[in-house]
Amino acid sequence: MNKIVHLSLLLVLFSACSTVNKTTDIPSADVDYTAVYMIHGDANYTYHEDGKRYEADQMKVEEAIKRGKAAKNGEVFIFHQKPERKRFLFFPGKDREWYHYRKGKLIGGGSYSPQGGGFAAEAELYSVRASDNGRKLLLYFGHEIPSKASFRYHNSKPQFIFNTEIFSRDIALFESMFDLVLLSTCNNGNPYMVSMLTDKSDYLVASPRDLHLSYMETHSLDLLEKKPTVSNKILADSIANSSFKELDQRLQTLITIGVYDLNVIDSYIDEYASGYISYLENHDQESLFRDNTDCRNLKIFANQYIPEIGTKLYFEPPAFGKEANLENHSVWGCKD
């Protein structure tokens, strides 16, 4: 009897840790586009507005679900990277959540655990379910992706390394090439990140300065439903422009959102990215928790201004502070 009890208990423990798959009748895999939302929630994303407390990552999940339900001609994957907890002292809890919408219907979802600090677990779920057709979009929401990895990025898994190199490597586990990558993060419109993505995507939308996780909007994905032939350039510009307008109504701080045509930038960015990385290494700087500045302000670029061919910047100076009278800003952000 004791053996049966022990066996039953083990079955309960393992079942509590298993991935739950929700599946309905799967519509045709012939879709016009696939959008992948990667929403990092394993950190502090709480903010207050008009006296109310918000969890920015959860709000973005809700927005992504709405996009999934509205995707009548496409499919949407949503990966919510929630904190990992231990269950029964020994077993890791599968606390991250994923959803898969195709043509407006939820056809898959459940819980999962990470495989390291990158996207291996998410890419594994994606690769066996994603359509081969249509354009591909990756939309990342989180804290600044560091250039180096000498500190914790995932609060519940501080031993996991995550940085620009891992990000650019692991998004290739989803697709060899994306039509558009969106980074709703701080300070990732920098030469190194851009150079690492030139062979991973056609367009990048990112901020060279500070940007809260939830502030990049994706309502412009409606264009893919209304006009499936819309160009990647127009789609990227629409996302940046709409996000800028929303920020301009809500904030009095500096606003910078860049659009990067990576096929054009690929012809010149490596030289400047290499110089920027050497600068970071020589100054032994961490990638987070330091001031960000226009790259034009760094001495290393004083005599070799980085070109801005193939870029567009939406810019508004702050209403107060030392940059209040700033008349312009480049599309390149660097650590000060």
N, C-alpha and C positions, 0 to 999 in steps of 0.2 A: 504493500500500500504506500509506504514511504517513497519508493522508487517512482510510483505513478504520480504522486504529489509533486516530487521534484521535477519529473519530466514535464508535467503540466505547467509548473512555474516557469521553466525554461522556455517553453513554447510561448507563454504570455510575454516574457521578456523580449524574445526575438520578434514576436509579432508587433510589439510596441515600437520596435525600431525599424520596421520594414517600410519600404516606400509604398504609398497608396497611389494607385493609378485610377483615374476616373476616365472612362471612355464611353463615348456615345457613337452613334452611326457617323462614320467619317465621310464627309463630302469629297468630291473629286479633288485630287491634289493639284489640279491645274489652276494656279492662282497668278495674279498679276504682280504680287510683291510679298515679301516676308520681312516683317519687322521684329527685331529681337530687343526687348527691354531688359537691361541688366540693372537692377536697382539694389545698390549696396545699403544694407540696413544694420550692419554690424558695427555701429559707432553711434555717436550722439547726433541726431538730426532733429532735435526738438527746437522749435522757435515759437515766439509769441508775436501776435499781431492783433491790435485793437483789444488787448487784454485777454485774448484767447490763446490756448496752448495747442500747437500742432505738431504732429509727427510727420516730417516732410517725406520720409520714405514710404510710409503707409499711404499718404495722399497721392504720391506718384503711382503706387500700385493701383489705386482706385481709378486714376486717370487712364492707366494702361489697360485696365479691364474694360473701360468704356470704349477705348480704341479697338480692342479685340472684338467687342460686340458689334462695332460699326464697320468692321472690315468685311464687307460683303464680297469683295473681289480679291481679298488677300488673306494672309494668316499672320497671327501675332503670337510670339512666344514671350512670356513674362517670367523672369527669374528674380525672386526676392531673396537676397542674401541676408537672411536673418541670423542673429547670434545662435551659436551652437551650445547646447547644454548637455550635461551628462545625466543619464537616467539609471537609477539603481546602482549608482556609484561606478559602474563598470562600462555600460553601454552608451555609446554616443547617440544623442537624440537627433533624429533627422528633422531638423527644425527649419531648414530652408524650404521655400515653397515655389512651385512652378505651375504655370497655366499655359495651355495651348488652345488658341482659338483659330478656327479656319472657317472662312466665309460666314463669320458672325456667330458660330456655334462653338461652345466649349467641348473639345474632343479629347482632351487629356489634361492631366494635372496631378499633383500630389506633393509629397515631401521628399527631401533628399539631403545628403550630407556633402560637404565639399571634398575635393581631392586636391589638397594643397591650397596655396593662396591665389591661384589663377582661376581659370574657367573650365578646367578639364571635366568636372562633373556636369556642368551645364551643357557643354559641347556634346557630351555623350548622349544626353537626353535629346538634344536638338538633332543630331545627325541621323537618328533612326526614324525621325518623324517629319522633318522639314521637306517641303516641296523642292524639286529641282528647278522649277520654273520661276520666272519673274525676277524683278530686281530685289536686292538684299540691303537691309538697313540695320545698323547696330546703334542702339541708343543707350548710353551708359550714364547713370546718375549716381553720384557719390562724392566723397571727398577728393581733393587733389590727388591724382595718380603721381606718386613720387618718381623723380628721376633715379634716385638711389633707393635702397631698401634697408636702412639701418635703424628702423623703428617700427612699431606695430601699426598695421593698417586695419586689421580685423581685431576688434576688441576681445572677442571670445577665443580667438586663435592667434595670440601674439607671436607664436613661433612661425606662422605662415608668412613667407616673403611675398611682397607684391610691389611691382614698380613698372616703369614705362616699358622696359624690355619684356617682362612677363605679359603685360597687357597686349602688346603688339604681337607677341608670339602666340598667345592663346586665342585671340580672335580669329586667327587663321585655322583653328580647329573647327570653327563653324563653317567658314567659307574662305576660299583662297583669295577672294576679292569682293569687297563690298562696294555698293554704289555710293553709300553715304555712311559716315560715322558721326554721331553726335556725342559730345562730351559735356554733360551738364556738371562740371566740376570747376574748381578754382584753378587758375594758373596753368592750364594745359595747352594753351595756345602759345607754346614755346618752341624754339627751333628743334630741340631734341625729339619731343613727341611728334612733331610734324614730320620730321625726317624718317622716323620709325614707321610712319603710316603711309608713306608715299607709294609703297608697293602692296598696301592692304586695302586701299579705298580710293575712289575717284574724288570724293569731296569730304571735307571735315568741317564741322561747325564746333567752335570751341571759344573759350574766353582766355585772353592773355593775362587777365587779372582776376580779382575775386568774383565768385559767382556761387550763390547758394544752390544746393542740390536740386531744389524743386523749381527753379526759375526758368529753365529752358522748357518751352511748351512744345507739344507735339500735335496740336490741333491741325497743323498744316498738312498732316498725313491725309486729311480729307481730299487733298488734291489728287492723291493716287486713286481715290474712288471716283471723283468727278471727271478727272482727265488723266487716264492711265498713261498717256504718252508724254506727260509733263517731263521736262528735262531734269536731270539731277541738279543742274545749276540753279534752275528756278526753284526747285524744291528746297535746296539748301538755303537759298536766299530768303525764301518765305519763312522757314523756321527761324532763322536769325532775326529777320525783321519783326515778326510777330512777337518773339521773345523780348526783343529790345523795347517795343512799344509797351508791353505789359510791365517790364521793369521800370521804364521811364515814368509810368503812372504811380508806381508803388514806392520807389526808392529816391533818396537824395544823395546817395553815395555814387562813386564812380561806376559807370556802366561801359563795358567793352565786350562785344561779341564779334568774333571773326568768322569769315567764310574763306576756306582755303581750297583752291583748285589744285589738288595734289599732283595731277599730271603735269601741270605747268611748273609748280614749285620744285618738283623732282630734279629739274635741270640745274638748280643752284643751291639747295638747302644744306646738303651734306657738309660743305666746307664750314658753314656757320654753326651747324649743330656740333661739329667736332670741336670748334673753338669754344663753344659754350660749355660743353662737358668738361673740357680741360680746365676752364675757369672754375667750375664747381669743385673739381677734384683738388685743384691747387689751393682753394680757399677753405677746403674741408667743411663745406656747408651742407646742412641737411636740406631736404627738398621741401619740407613743410615747416610751418611755424617761423618763417622768416618773411620779411617784406618782399613783395614782388614789385617790379618796376618795368618801365618801358626799356627794352633792350638797348635803345639808343643812348641810355644814360650810363651804360657800362663802358669802362675805359677800353675793354678789349674790342669794342665795336666802334670806337671813336673815329677810327680812320678806315673802317670797312663796313659802312652802313649796310644792313641786310636789305636786299631788294624786297619789294612788296608786289611784284608781278604775280598775278594769279590769286590775289587776295582782295578782300573787302572787309572794312571794319565799321561796325555800328558803335558810335562813341558819344557819351554824354559826360561832361566833367561833374564832379561832386558839387553840392550846393555850399559846402563849407570845407575848411581844412587847407592844407598847403597846396593841394592841386585844384583848388576851386577856380583858379583863373587859367587852367590848362586849356589851350586852344585846339590841340590835336594830340593824337597818340598813334604810335605805330601798331601794327597787327601782331607784333612779337613781344611776348612777356618774358622777363628773366628774373632770377633771384638776385636781390641786391646784396 
